[in-house]
Amino acid sequence: MYCFVVRGILGMPVFTQDGQKSIPAGHAVFANSEQRELADIPGSNAATPYHSLIAEVGGKILRHRELLIFDGDRTACTHLIAYVRG
Protein backbone atom coordinates (compact mmCIF):
# COMPACT_ATOMS: atom_id res chain seq x y z
CA MET A 1 0.00 0.00 0.00
CA TYR A 2 1.03 3.58 -0.53
CA CYS A 3 0.45 6.82 1.32
CA PHE A 4 1.15 10.29 -0.05
CA VAL A 5 2.43 13.00 2.29
CA VAL A 6 1.13 16.32 1.00
CA ARG A 7 1.97 19.83 2.15
CA GLY A 8 -0.88 22.27 1.66
CA ILE A 9 -1.46 25.97 2.13
CA LEU A 10 -4.87 26.67 3.67
CA GLY A 11 -4.74 30.47 3.33
CA MET A 12 -8.07 31.97 4.46
CA PRO A 13 -10.34 28.97 5.17
CA VAL A 14 -14.12 28.84 5.56
CA PHE A 15 -15.39 26.56 8.36
CA THR A 16 -18.55 24.44 8.19
CA GLN A 17 -20.31 21.54 9.91
CA ASP A 18 -22.93 20.84 7.25
CA GLY A 19 -21.28 21.75 3.93
CA GLN A 20 -23.81 24.51 3.27
CA LYS A 21 -23.35 27.32 5.81
CA SER A 22 -20.23 28.71 7.42
CA ILE A 23 -19.68 28.73 11.15
CA PRO A 24 -20.15 30.95 13.06
CA ALA A 25 -21.45 33.57 10.56
CA GLY A 26 -23.94 31.36 8.68
CA HIS A 27 -23.26 32.61 5.14
CA ALA A 28 -22.99 30.31 2.11
CA VAL A 29 -19.87 28.12 1.81
CA PHE A 30 -19.98 27.72 -1.98
CA ALA A 31 -20.26 30.34 -4.71
CA ASN A 32 -23.07 28.45 -6.53
CA SER A 33 -25.04 25.20 -6.55
CA GLU A 34 -22.32 23.34 -8.52
CA GLN A 35 -20.10 23.50 -5.39
CA ARG A 36 -16.90 23.77 -7.41
CA GLU A 37 -15.82 27.17 -6.08
CA LEU A 38 -15.91 28.57 -2.58
CA ALA A 39 -17.85 31.73 -1.74
CA ASP A 40 -16.18 35.12 -1.58
CA ILE A 41 -14.64 36.26 1.70
CA PRO A 42 -17.08 38.78 3.22
CA GLY A 43 -15.68 42.31 3.12
CA SER A 44 -12.77 41.41 0.80
CA ASN A 45 -11.70 43.89 -1.84
CA ALA A 46 -12.03 42.64 -5.44
CA ALA A 47 -14.28 39.70 -4.42
CA THR A 48 -11.65 37.20 -3.26
CA PRO A 49 -12.91 33.62 -2.71
CA TYR A 50 -11.95 31.57 0.35
CA HIS A 51 -8.78 29.52 -0.20
CA SER A 52 -9.83 26.28 1.54
CA LEU A 53 -12.67 24.53 3.36
CA ILE A 54 -12.43 23.06 6.87
CA ALA A 55 -15.29 20.73 7.78
CA GLU A 56 -15.50 20.53 11.57
CA VAL A 57 -16.89 17.54 13.50
CA GLY A 58 -20.56 18.03 14.35
CA GLY A 59 -23.67 18.33 12.23
CA LYS A 60 -23.14 16.08 9.17
CA ILE A 61 -19.45 15.45 9.93
CA LEU A 62 -19.34 12.51 12.33
CA ARG A 63 -15.82 11.04 12.43
CA HIS A 64 -13.02 13.53 11.88
CA ARG A 65 -12.15 17.01 10.71
CA GLU A 66 -11.69 17.36 6.95
CA LEU A 67 -9.43 19.84 5.16
CA LEU A 68 -10.17 20.54 1.49
CA ILE A 69 -8.02 22.58 -0.87
CA PHE A 70 -9.63 23.38 -4.22
CA ASP A 71 -6.53 24.67 -6.05
CA GLY A 72 -3.80 22.16 -6.91
CA ASP A 73 -1.25 24.98 -7.01
CA ARG A 74 -1.63 25.25 -3.21
CA THR A 75 -0.40 21.68 -2.63
CA ALA A 76 2.89 19.82 -3.00
CA CYS A 77 3.45 16.08 -2.66
CA THR A 78 6.54 15.77 -0.44
CA HIS A 79 6.84 12.00 0.13
CA LEU A 80 5.49 8.67 -1.05
CA ILE A 81 5.45 6.04 1.68
CA ALA A 82 5.15 2.32 0.85
CA TYR A 83 4.02 0.01 3.65
CA VAL A 84 2.61 -3.45 4.30
CA ARG A 85 -0.31 -3.97 6.64
CA GLY A 86 0.37 -6.92 8.84
mmCIF file as gemmi writes it, N, C-alpha and C atoms, coordinates in Angstrom:
data_model
loop_
_atom_site.group_PDB
_atom_site.id
_atom_site.type_symbol
_atom_site.label_atom_id
_atom_site.label_alt_id
_atom_site.label_comp_id
_atom_site.label_asym_id
_atom_site.label_entity_id
_atom_site.label_seq_id
_atom_site.pdbx_PDB_ins_code
_atom_site.Cartn_x
_atom_site.Cartn_y
_atom_site.Cartn_z
_atom_site.occupancy
_atom_site.B_iso_or_equiv
_atom_site.pdbx_formal_charge
_atom_site.auth_seq_id
_atom_site.auth_asym_id
_atom_site.pdbx_PDB_model_num
ATOM 1 N N . MET Axp A 1 ? 0.836 -1.166 0 1 0 ? 1 A 1
ATOM 2 C CA . MET Axp A 1 ? 0 0 0 1 0 ? 1 A 1
ATOM 3 C C . MET Axp A 1 ? 0.89 1.242 0 1 0 ? 1 A 1
ATOM 4 N N . TYR Axp A 2 ? 0.29 2.323 -0.433 1 0 ? 2 A 1
ATOM 5 C CA . TYR Axp A 2 ? 1.034 3.58 -0.532 1 0 ? 2 A 1
ATOM 6 C C . TYR Axp A 2 ? 0.273 4.7 0.171 1 0 ? 2 A 1
ATOM 7 N N . CYS Axp A 3 ? 1.025 5.646 0.677 1 0 ? 3 A 1
ATOM 8 C CA . CYS Axp A 3 ? 0.453 6.824 1.319 1 0 ? 3 A 1
ATOM 9 C C . CYS Axp A 3 ? 1.23 8.04 0.82 1 0 ? 3 A 1
ATOM 10 N N . PHE Axp A 4 ? 0.528 9.054 0.383 1 0 ? 4 A 1
ATOM 11 C CA . PHE Axp A 4 ? 1.154 10.294 -0.048 1 0 ? 4 A 1
ATOM 12 C C . PHE Axp A 4 ? 1.191 11.277 1.116 1 0 ? 4 A 1
ATOM 13 N N . VAL Axp A 5 ? 2.317 11.92 1.321 1 0 ? 5 A 1
ATOM 14 C CA . VAL Axp A 5 ? 2.428 13.001 2.289 1 0 ? 5 A 1
ATOM 15 C C . VAL Axp A 5 ? 2.368 14.292 1.477 1 0 ? 5 A 1
ATOM 16 N N . VAL Axp A 6 ? 1.37 15.115 1.778 1 0 ? 6 A 1
ATOM 17 C CA . VAL Axp A 6 ? 1.131 16.32 0.999 1 0 ? 6 A 1
ATOM 18 C C . VAL Axp A 6 ? 1.207 17.545 1.906 1 0 ? 6 A 1
ATOM 19 N N . ARG Axp A 7 ? 1.92 18.547 1.448 1 0 ? 7 A 1
ATOM 20 C CA . ARG Axp A 7 ? 1.97 19.827 2.146 1 0 ? 7 A 1
ATOM 21 C C . ARG Axp A 7 ? 0.98 20.743 1.447 1 0 ? 7 A 1
ATOM 22 N N . GLY Axp A 8 ? 0.123 21.384 2.232 1 0 ? 8 A 1
ATOM 23 C CA . GLY Axp A 8 ? -0.88 22.268 1.656 1 0 ? 8 A 1
ATOM 24 C C . GLY Axp A 8 ? -0.925 23.612 2.346 1 0 ? 8 A 1
ATOM 25 N N . ILE Axp A 9 ? -1.299 24.624 1.594 1 0 ? 9 A 1
ATOM 26 C CA . ILE Axp A 9 ? -1.457 25.968 2.134 1 0 ? 9 A 1
ATOM 27 C C . ILE Axp A 9 ? -2.954 26.241 2.234 1 0 ? 9 A 1
ATOM 28 N N . LEU Axp A 10 ? -3.441 26.453 3.46 1 0 ? 10 A 1
ATOM 29 C CA . LEU Axp A 10 ? -4.869 26.675 3.669 1 0 ? 10 A 1
ATOM 30 C C . LEU Axp A 10 ? -5.287 28.119 3.406 1 0 ? 10 A 1
ATOM 31 N N . GLY Axp A 11 ? -4.38 29.064 3.552 1 0 ? 11 A 1
ATOM 32 C CA . GLY Axp A 11 ? -4.738 30.467 3.333 1 0 ? 11 A 1
ATOM 33 C C . GLY Axp A 11 ? -5.855 30.908 4.253 1 0 ? 11 A 1
ATOM 34 N N . MET Axp A 12 ? -6.893 31.524 3.698 1 0 ? 12 A 1
ATOM 35 C CA . MET Axp A 12 ? -8.069 31.975 4.462 1 0 ? 12 A 1
ATOM 36 C C . MET Axp A 12 ? -9.159 30.913 4.299 1 0 ? 12 A 1
ATOM 37 N N . PRO Axp A 13 ? -9.348 30.035 5.309 1 0 ? 13 A 1
ATOM 38 C CA . PRO Axp A 13 ? -10.342 28.971 5.172 1 0 ? 13 A 1
ATOM 39 C C . PRO Axp A 13 ? -11.74 29.409 5.596 1 0 ? 13 A 1
ATOM 40 N N . VAL Axp A 14 ? -12.749 28.701 5.089 1 0 ? 14 A 1
ATOM 41 C CA . VAL Axp A 14 ? -14.124 28.841 5.558 1 0 ? 14 A 1
ATOM 42 C C . VAL Axp A 14 ? -14.419 27.566 6.347 1 0 ? 14 A 1
ATOM 43 N N . PHE Axp A 15 ? -15.075 27.686 7.491 1 0 ? 15 A 1
ATOM 44 C CA . PHE Axp A 15 ? -15.385 26.56 8.358 1 0 ? 15 A 1
ATOM 45 C C . PHE Axp A 15 ? -16.862 26.202 8.23 1 0 ? 15 A 1
ATOM 46 N N . THR Axp A 16 ? -17.171 24.893 8.268 1 0 ? 16 A 1
ATOM 47 C CA . THR Axp A 16 ? -18.549 24.44 8.188 1 0 ? 16 A 1
ATOM 48 C C . THR Axp A 16 ? -18.724 23.141 8.959 1 0 ? 16 A 1
ATOM 49 N N . GLN Axp A 17 ? -19.973 22.832 9.312 1 0 ? 17 A 1
ATOM 50 C CA . GLN Axp A 17 ? -20.306 21.538 9.906 1 0 ? 17 A 1
ATOM 51 C C . GLN Axp A 17 ? -21.334 20.795 9.059 1 0 ? 17 A 1
ATOM 52 N N . ASP Axp A 18 ? -21.914 21.48 8.08 1 0 ? 18 A 1
ATOM 53 C CA . ASP Axp A 18 ? -22.931 20.836 7.251 1 0 ? 18 A 1
ATOM 54 C C . ASP Axp A 18 ? -22.664 20.938 5.748 1 0 ? 18 A 1
ATOM 55 N N . GLY Axp A 19 ? -21.6 21.618 5.348 1 0 ? 19 A 1
ATOM 56 C CA . GLY Axp A 19 ? -21.279 21.749 3.933 1 0 ? 19 A 1
ATOM 57 C C . GLY Axp A 19 ? -22.089 22.799 3.194 1 0 ? 19 A 1
ATOM 58 N N . GLN Axp A 20 ? -22.957 23.503 3.892 1 0 ? 20 A 1
ATOM 59 C CA . GLN Axp A 20 ? -23.809 24.512 3.268 1 0 ? 20 A 1
ATOM 60 C C . GLN Axp A 20 ? -23.574 25.914 3.826 1 0 ? 20 A 1
ATOM 61 N N . LYS Axp A 21 ? -23.497 26.019 5.149 1 0 ? 21 A 1
ATOM 62 C CA . LYS Axp A 21 ? -23.352 27.322 5.81 1 0 ? 21 A 1
ATOM 63 C C . LYS Axp A 21 ? -22.076 27.359 6.634 1 0 ? 21 A 1
ATOM 64 N N . SER Axp A 22 ? -21.464 28.541 6.662 1 0 ? 22 A 1
ATOM 65 C CA . SER Axp A 22 ? -20.229 28.706 7.423 1 0 ? 22 A 1
ATOM 66 C C . SER Axp A 22 ? -20.55 28.824 8.91 1 0 ? 22 A 1
ATOM 67 N N . ILE Axp A 23 ? -19.549 28.49 9.719 1 0 ? 23 A 1
ATOM 68 C CA . ILE Axp A 23 ? -19.678 28.731 11.149 1 0 ? 23 A 1
ATOM 69 C C . ILE Axp A 23 ? -18.609 29.733 11.534 1 0 ? 23 A 1
ATOM 70 N N . PRO Axp A 24 ? -18.879 30.687 12.372 1 0 ? 24 A 1
ATOM 71 C CA . PRO Axp A 24 ? -20.149 30.949 13.056 1 0 ? 24 A 1
ATOM 72 C C . PRO Axp A 24 ? -21.087 31.894 12.309 1 0 ? 24 A 1
ATOM 73 N N . ALA Axp A 25 ? -20.658 32.497 11.209 1 0 ? 25 A 1
ATOM 74 C CA . ALA Axp A 25 ? -21.445 33.567 10.559 1 0 ? 25 A 1
ATOM 75 C C . ALA Axp A 25 ? -22.728 33.086 9.892 1 0 ? 25 A 1
ATOM 76 N N . GLY Axp A 26 ? -22.74 31.885 9.318 1 0 ? 26 A 1
ATOM 77 C CA . GLY Axp A 26 ? -23.94 31.358 8.684 1 0 ? 26 A 1
ATOM 78 C C . GLY Axp A 26 ? -24.135 31.742 7.227 1 0 ? 26 A 1
ATOM 79 N N . HIS Axp A 27 ? -23.11 32.287 6.572 1 0 ? 27 A 1
ATOM 80 C CA . HIS Axp A 27 ? -23.257 32.613 5.141 1 0 ? 27 A 1
ATOM 81 C C . HIS Axp A 27 ? -22.921 31.384 4.299 1 0 ? 27 A 1
ATOM 82 N N . ALA Axp A 28 ? -23.193 31.449 3.018 1 0 ? 28 A 1
ATOM 83 C CA . ALA Axp A 28 ? -22.986 30.309 2.112 1 0 ? 28 A 1
ATOM 84 C C . ALA Axp A 28 ? -21.508 29.928 2.029 1 0 ? 28 A 1
ATOM 85 N N . VAL Axp A 29 ? -21.236 28.629 1.946 1 0 ? 29 A 1
ATOM 86 C CA . VAL Axp A 29 ? -19.871 28.124 1.814 1 0 ? 29 A 1
ATOM 87 C C . VAL Axp A 29 ? -19.424 28.16 0.358 1 0 ? 29 A 1
ATOM 88 N N . PHE Axp A 30 ? -20.324 27.798 -0.559 1 0 ? 30 A 1
ATOM 89 C CA . PHE Axp A 30 ? -19.977 27.717 -1.977 1 0 ? 30 A 1
ATOM 90 C C . PHE Axp A 30 ? -20.532 28.898 -2.763 1 0 ? 30 A 1
ATOM 91 N N . ALA Axp A 31 ? -19.867 29.206 -3.877 1 0 ? 31 A 1
ATOM 92 C CA . ALA Axp A 31 ? -20.257 30.34 -4.712 1 0 ? 31 A 1
ATOM 93 C C . ALA Axp A 31 ? -21.57 30.079 -5.452 1 0 ? 31 A 1
ATOM 94 N N . ASN Axp A 32 ? -21.837 28.796 -5.806 1 0 ? 32 A 1
ATOM 95 C CA . ASN Axp A 32 ? -23.066 28.454 -6.525 1 0 ? 32 A 1
ATOM 96 C C . ASN Axp A 32 ? -23.461 27.013 -6.226 1 0 ? 32 A 1
ATOM 97 N N . SER Axp A 33 ? -24.518 26.541 -6.847 1 0 ? 33 A 1
ATOM 98 C CA . SER Axp A 33 ? -25.036 25.2 -6.554 1 0 ? 33 A 1
ATOM 99 C C . SER Axp A 33 ? -24.152 24.07 -7.085 1 0 ? 33 A 1
ATOM 100 N N . GLU Axp A 34 ? -23.233 24.366 -8.002 1 0 ? 34 A 1
ATOM 101 C CA . GLU Axp A 34 ? -22.321 23.341 -8.517 1 0 ? 34 A 1
ATOM 102 C C . GLU Axp A 34 ? -21.28 22.923 -7.489 1 0 ? 34 A 1
ATOM 103 N N . GLN Axp A 35 ? -21.039 23.742 -6.491 1 0 ? 35 A 1
ATOM 104 C CA . GLN Axp A 35 ? -20.097 23.499 -5.393 1 0 ? 35 A 1
ATOM 105 C C . GLN Axp A 35 ? -18.68 23.198 -5.872 1 0 ? 35 A 1
ATOM 106 N N . ARG Axp A 36 ? -18.26 23.923 -6.905 1 0 ? 36 A 1
ATOM 107 C CA . ARG Axp A 36 ? -16.898 23.771 -7.411 1 0 ? 36 A 1
ATOM 108 C C . ARG Axp A 36 ? -15.99 24.91 -6.957 1 0 ? 36 A 1
ATOM 109 N N . GLU Axp A 37 ? -16.591 26.007 -6.536 1 0 ? 37 A 1
ATOM 110 C CA . GLU Axp A 37 ? -15.822 27.165 -6.081 1 0 ? 37 A 1
ATOM 111 C C . GLU Axp A 37 ? -16.38 27.633 -4.746 1 0 ? 37 A 1
ATOM 112 N N . LEU Axp A 38 ? -15.486 28.064 -3.877 1 0 ? 38 A 1
ATOM 113 C CA . LEU Axp A 38 ? -15.909 28.573 -2.583 1 0 ? 38 A 1
ATOM 114 C C . LEU Axp A 38 ? -16.439 29.992 -2.71 1 0 ? 38 A 1
ATOM 115 N N . ALA Axp A 39 ? -17.254 30.389 -1.753 1 0 ? 39 A 1
ATOM 116 C CA . ALA Axp A 39 ? -17.847 31.733 -1.736 1 0 ? 39 A 1
ATOM 117 C C . ALA Axp A 39 ? -16.761 32.784 -1.505 1 0 ? 39 A 1
ATOM 118 N N . ASP Axp A 40 ? -17.101 34.011 -1.81 1 0 ? 40 A 1
ATOM 119 C CA . ASP Axp A 40 ? -16.176 35.117 -1.582 1 0 ? 40 A 1
ATOM 120 C C . ASP Axp A 40 ? -16.066 35.424 -0.089 1 0 ? 40 A 1
ATOM 121 N N . ILE Axp A 41 ? -14.882 35.856 0.314 1 0 ? 41 A 1
ATOM 122 C CA . ILE Axp A 41 ? -14.639 36.257 1.696 1 0 ? 41 A 1
ATOM 123 C C . ILE Axp A 41 ? -15.416 37.545 1.941 1 0 ? 41 A 1
ATOM 124 N N . PRO Axp A 42 ? -16.303 37.56 2.953 1 0 ? 42 A 1
ATOM 125 C CA . PRO Axp A 42 ? -17.075 38.779 3.224 1 0 ? 42 A 1
ATOM 126 C C . PRO Axp A 42 ? -16.162 39.97 3.523 1 0 ? 42 A 1
ATOM 127 N N . GLY Axp A 43 ? -16.438 41.081 2.894 1 0 ? 43 A 1
ATOM 128 C CA . GLY Axp A 43 ? -15.676 42.307 3.117 1 0 ? 43 A 1
ATOM 129 C C . GLY Axp A 43 ? -14.353 42.374 2.374 1 0 ? 43 A 1
ATOM 130 N N . SER Axp A 44 ? -14.036 41.379 1.524 1 0 ? 44 A 1
ATOM 131 C CA . SER Axp A 44 ? -12.77 41.412 0.803 1 0 ? 44 A 1
ATOM 132 C C . SER Axp A 44 ? -12.869 42.364 -0.389 1 0 ? 44 A 1
ATOM 133 N N . ASN Axp A 45 ? -11.758 43.019 -0.669 1 0 ? 45 A 1
ATOM 134 C CA . ASN Axp A 45 ? -11.702 43.886 -1.841 1 0 ? 45 A 1
ATOM 135 C C . ASN Axp A 45 ? -11.517 43.008 -3.074 1 0 ? 45 A 1
ATOM 136 N N . ALA Axp A 46 ? -12.131 43.362 -4.159 1 0 ? 46 A 1
ATOM 137 C CA . ALA Axp A 46 ? -12.029 42.643 -5.441 1 0 ? 46 A 1
ATOM 138 C C . ALA Axp A 46 ? -12.584 41.226 -5.368 1 0 ? 46 A 1
ATOM 139 N N . ALA Axp A 47 ? -13.563 40.989 -4.508 1 0 ? 47 A 1
ATOM 140 C CA . ALA Axp A 47 ? -14.283 39.703 -4.415 1 0 ? 47 A 1
ATOM 141 C C . ALA Axp A 47 ? -13.346 38.503 -4.442 1 0 ? 47 A 1
ATOM 142 N N . THR Axp A 48 ? -12.6 38.303 -3.382 1 0 ? 48 A 1
ATOM 143 C CA . THR Axp A 48 ? -11.652 37.201 -3.263 1 0 ? 48 A 1
ATOM 144 C C . THR Axp A 48 ? -12.332 35.987 -2.635 1 0 ? 48 A 1
ATOM 145 N N . PRO Axp A 49 ? -12.286 34.814 -3.297 1 0 ? 49 A 1
ATOM 146 C CA . PRO Axp A 49 ? -12.91 33.62 -2.706 1 0 ? 49 A 1
ATOM 147 C C . PRO Axp A 49 ? -12.042 33.04 -1.582 1 0 ? 49 A 1
ATOM 148 N N . TYR Axp A 50 ? -12.693 32.292 -0.682 1 0 ? 50 A 1
ATOM 149 C CA . TYR Axp A 50 ? -11.947 31.574 0.347 1 0 ? 50 A 1
ATOM 150 C C . TYR Axp A 50 ? -10.945 30.65 -0.331 1 0 ? 50 A 1
ATOM 151 N N . HIS Axp A 51 ? -9.843 30.344 0.363 1 0 ? 51 A 1
ATOM 152 C CA . HIS Axp A 51 ? -8.779 29.523 -0.203 1 0 ? 51 A 1
ATOM 153 C C . HIS Axp A 51 ? -8.96 28.037 0.079 1 0 ? 51 A 1
ATOM 154 N N . SER Axp A 52 ? -9.658 27.684 1.17 1 0 ? 52 A 1
ATOM 155 C CA . SER Axp A 52 ? -9.831 26.284 1.537 1 0 ? 52 A 1
ATOM 156 C C . SER Axp A 52 ? -11.089 26.125 2.382 1 0 ? 52 A 1
ATOM 157 N N . LEU Axp A 53 ? -11.473 24.868 2.592 1 0 ? 53 A 1
ATOM 158 C CA . LEU Axp A 53 ? -12.665 24.534 3.365 1 0 ? 53 A 1
ATOM 159 C C . LEU Axp A 53 ? -12.263 23.599 4.494 1 0 ? 53 A 1
ATOM 160 N N . ILE Axp A 54 ? -12.674 23.926 5.717 1 0 ? 54 A 1
ATOM 161 C CA . ILE Axp A 54 ? -12.434 23.058 6.866 1 0 ? 54 A 1
ATOM 162 C C . ILE Axp A 54 ? -13.784 22.617 7.393 1 0 ? 54 A 1
ATOM 163 N N . ALA Axp A 55 ? -14.041 21.304 7.297 1 0 ? 55 A 1
ATOM 164 C CA . ALA Axp A 55 ? -15.294 20.729 7.781 1 0 ? 55 A 1
ATOM 165 C C . ALA Axp A 55 ? -15.061 20.211 9.192 1 0 ? 55 A 1
ATOM 166 N N . GLU Axp A 56 ? -15.674 20.868 10.161 1 0 ? 56 A 1
ATOM 167 C CA . GLU Axp A 56 ? -15.502 20.529 11.57 1 0 ? 56 A 1
ATOM 168 C C . GLU Axp A 56 ? -16.451 19.404 11.981 1 0 ? 56 A 1
ATOM 169 N N . VAL Axp A 57 ? -16.044 18.606 12.966 1 0 ? 57 A 1
ATOM 170 C CA . VAL Axp A 57 ? -16.89 17.543 13.496 1 0 ? 57 A 1
ATOM 171 C C . VAL Axp A 57 ? -18.134 18.155 14.128 1 0 ? 57 A 1
ATOM 172 N N . GLY Axp A 58 ? -19.273 17.527 13.874 1 0 ? 58 A 1
ATOM 173 C CA . GLY Axp A 58 ? -20.559 18.029 14.349 1 0 ? 58 A 1
ATOM 174 C C . GLY Axp A 58 ? -21.473 18.201 13.15 1 0 ? 58 A 1
ATOM 175 N N . GLY Axp A 59 ? -22.752 18.227 13.355 1 0 ? 59 A 1
ATOM 176 C CA . GLY Axp A 59 ? -23.67 18.33 12.233 1 0 ? 59 A 1
ATOM 177 C C . GLY Axp A 59 ? -23.579 17.083 11.373 1 0 ? 59 A 1
ATOM 178 N N . LYS Axp A 60 ? -23.257 17.224 10.095 1 0 ? 60 A 1
ATOM 179 C CA . LYS Axp A 60 ? -23.142 16.085 9.173 1 0 ? 60 A 1
ATOM 180 C C . LYS Axp A 60 ? -21.777 15.397 9.229 1 0 ? 60 A 1
ATOM 181 N N . ILE Axp A 61 ? -20.8 16.013 9.842 1 0 ? 61 A 1
ATOM 182 C CA . ILE Axp A 61 ? -19.447 15.454 9.929 1 0 ? 61 A 1
ATOM 183 C C . ILE Axp A 61 ? -19.346 14.671 11.235 1 0 ? 61 A 1
ATOM 184 N N . LEU Axp A 62 ? -19.251 13.346 11.138 1 0 ? 62 A 1
ATOM 185 C CA . LEU Axp A 62 ? -19.338 12.507 12.331 1 0 ? 62 A 1
ATOM 186 C C . LEU Axp A 62 ? -18.006 11.981 12.85 1 0 ? 62 A 1
ATOM 187 N N . ARG Axp A 63 ? -17.029 11.742 11.996 1 0 ? 63 A 1
ATOM 188 C CA . ARG Axp A 63 ? -15.824 11.043 12.433 1 0 ? 63 A 1
ATOM 189 C C . ARG Axp A 63 ? -14.617 11.93 12.702 1 0 ? 63 A 1
ATOM 190 N N . HIS Axp A 64 ? -14.246 12.742 11.731 1 0 ? 64 A 1
ATOM 191 C CA . HIS Axp A 64 ? -13.02 13.531 11.88 1 0 ? 64 A 1
ATOM 192 C C . HIS Axp A 64 ? -13.107 14.812 11.068 1 0 ? 64 A 1
ATOM 193 N N . ARG Axp A 65 ? -12.257 15.738 11.407 1 0 ? 65 A 1
ATOM 194 C CA . ARG Axp A 65 ? -12.155 17.01 10.708 1 0 ? 65 A 1
ATOM 195 C C . ARG Axp A 65 ? -11.608 16.782 9.296 1 0 ? 65 A 1
ATOM 196 N N . GLU Axp A 66 ? -12.146 17.5 8.326 1 0 ? 66 A 1
ATOM 197 C CA . GLU Axp A 66 ? -11.692 17.359 6.946 1 0 ? 66 A 1
ATOM 198 C C . GLU Axp A 66 ? -11.164 18.699 6.444 1 0 ? 66 A 1
ATOM 199 N N . LEU Axp A 67 ? -10.04 18.652 5.745 1 0 ? 67 A 1
ATOM 200 C CA . LEU Axp A 67 ? -9.43 19.842 5.161 1 0 ? 67 A 1
ATOM 201 C C . LEU Axp A 67 ? -9.447 19.677 3.653 1 0 ? 67 A 1
ATOM 202 N N . LEU Axp A 68 ? -10.068 20.621 2.945 1 0 ? 68 A 1
ATOM 203 C CA . LEU Axp A 68 ? -10.165 20.542 1.49 1 0 ? 68 A 1
ATOM 204 C C . LEU Axp A 68 ? -9.526 21.767 0.858 1 0 ? 68 A 1
ATOM 205 N N . ILE Axp A 69 ? -8.666 21.512 -0.119 1 0 ? 69 A 1
ATOM 206 C CA . ILE Axp A 69 ? -8.015 22.577 -0.87 1 0 ? 69 A 1
ATOM 207 C C . ILE Axp A 69 ? -8.458 22.418 -2.317 1 0 ? 69 A 1
ATOM 208 N N . PHE Axp A 70 ? -9.038 23.454 -2.894 1 0 ? 70 A 1
ATOM 209 C CA . PHE Axp A 70 ? -9.63 23.377 -4.219 1 0 ? 70 A 1
ATOM 210 C C . PHE Axp A 70 ? -8.667 23.716 -5.347 1 0 ? 70 A 1
ATOM 211 N N . ASP Axp A 71 ? -7.5 24.252 -5.034 1 0 ? 71 A 1
ATOM 212 C CA . ASP Axp A 71 ? -6.532 24.669 -6.049 1 0 ? 71 A 1
ATOM 213 C C . ASP Axp A 71 ? -5.27 23.826 -5.915 1 0 ? 71 A 1
ATOM 214 N N . GLY Axp A 72 ? -4.972 23.024 -6.932 1 0 ? 72 A 1
ATOM 215 C CA . GLY Axp A 72 ? -3.801 22.158 -6.911 1 0 ? 72 A 1
ATOM 216 C C . GLY Axp A 72 ? -2.484 22.904 -6.777 1 0 ? 72 A 1
ATOM 217 N N . ASP Axp A 73 ? -2.466 24.186 -7.145 1 0 ? 73 A 1
ATOM 218 C CA . ASP Axp A 73 ? -1.247 24.982 -7.007 1 0 ? 73 A 1
ATOM 219 C C . ASP Axp A 73 ? -0.927 25.285 -5.547 1 0 ? 73 A 1
ATOM 220 N N . ARG Axp A 74 ? -1.841 25.016 -4.64 1 0 ? 74 A 1
ATOM 221 C CA . ARG Axp A 74 ? -1.632 25.253 -3.207 1 0 ? 74 A 1
ATOM 222 C C . ARG Axp A 74 ? -1.186 23.983 -2.484 1 0 ? 74 A 1
ATOM 223 N N . THR Axp A 75 ? -0.84 22.936 -3.231 1 0 ? 75 A 1
ATOM 224 C CA . THR Axp A 75 ? -0.396 21.676 -2.629 1 0 ? 75 A 1
ATOM 225 C C . THR Axp A 75 ? 0.917 21.219 -3.258 1 0 ? 75 A 1
ATOM 226 N N . ALA Axp A 76 ? 1.659 20.419 -2.495 1 0 ? 76 A 1
ATOM 227 C CA . ALA Axp A 76 ? 2.892 19.82 -3.003 1 0 ? 76 A 1
ATOM 228 C C . ALA Axp A 76 ? 3.053 18.452 -2.356 1 0 ? 76 A 1
ATOM 229 N N . CYS Axp A 77 ? 3.212 17.423 -3.17 1 0 ? 77 A 1
ATOM 230 C CA . CYS Axp A 77 ? 3.455 16.078 -2.659 1 0 ? 77 A 1
ATOM 231 C C . CYS Axp A 77 ? 4.922 16.011 -2.235 1 0 ? 77 A 1
ATOM 232 N N . THR Axp A 78 ? 5.175 15.752 -0.952 1 0 ? 78 A 1
ATOM 233 C CA . THR Axp A 78 ? 6.542 15.772 -0.445 1 0 ? 78 A 1
ATOM 234 C C . THR Axp A 78 ? 7.155 14.38 -0.318 1 0 ? 78 A 1
ATOM 235 N N . HIS Axp A 79 ? 6.322 13.365 -0.037 1 0 ? 79 A 1
ATOM 236 C CA . HIS Axp A 79 ? 6.837 12.005 0.133 1 0 ? 79 A 1
ATOM 237 C C . HIS Axp A 79 ? 5.808 10.982 -0.348 1 0 ? 79 A 1
ATOM 238 N N . LEU Axp A 80 ? 6.313 9.831 -0.763 1 0 ? 80 A 1
ATOM 239 C CA . LEU Axp A 80 ? 5.487 8.667 -1.049 1 0 ? 80 A 1
ATOM 240 C C . LEU Axp A 80 ? 5.976 7.558 -0.125 1 0 ? 80 A 1
ATOM 241 N N . ILE Axp A 81 ? 5.086 7.065 0.718 1 0 ? 81 A 1
ATOM 242 C CA . ILE Axp A 81 ? 5.447 6.038 1.685 1 0 ? 81 A 1
ATOM 243 C C . ILE Axp A 81 ? 4.814 4.714 1.253 1 0 ? 81 A 1
ATOM 244 N N . ALA Axp A 82 ? 5.635 3.673 1.148 1 0 ? 82 A 1
ATOM 245 C CA . ALA Axp A 82 ? 5.147 2.32 0.847 1 0 ? 82 A 1
ATOM 246 C C . ALA Axp A 82 ? 5.168 1.523 2.145 1 0 ? 82 A 1
ATOM 247 N N . TYR Axp A 83 ? 4.077 0.798 2.421 1 0 ? 83 A 1
ATOM 248 C CA . TYR Axp A 83 ? 4.017 0.01 3.646 1 0 ? 83 A 1
ATOM 249 C C . TYR Axp A 83 ? 3.174 -1.247 3.426 1 0 ? 83 A 1
ATOM 250 N N . VAL Axp A 84 ? 3.364 -2.189 4.321 1 0 ? 84 A 1
ATOM 251 C CA . VAL Axp A 84 ? 2.613 -3.452 4.3 1 0 ? 84 A 1
ATOM 252 C C . VAL Axp A 84 ? 1.826 -3.544 5.581 1 0 ? 84 A 1
ATOM 253 N N . ARG Axp A 85 ? 0.529 -3.789 5.45 1 0 ? 85 A 1
ATOM 254 C CA . ARG Axp A 85 ? -0.306 -3.966 6.638 1 0 ? 85 A 1
ATOM 255 C C . ARG Axp A 85 ? -0.168 -5.403 7.102 1 0 ? 85 A 1
ATOM 256 N N . GLY Axp A 86 ? 0.104 -5.579 8.369 1 0 ? 86 A 1
ATOM 257 C CA . GLY Axp A 86 ? 0.371 -6.916 8.84 1 0 ? 86 A 1
ATOM 258 C C . GLY Axp A 86 ? -0.535 -7.352 9.84 1 0 ? 86 A 1
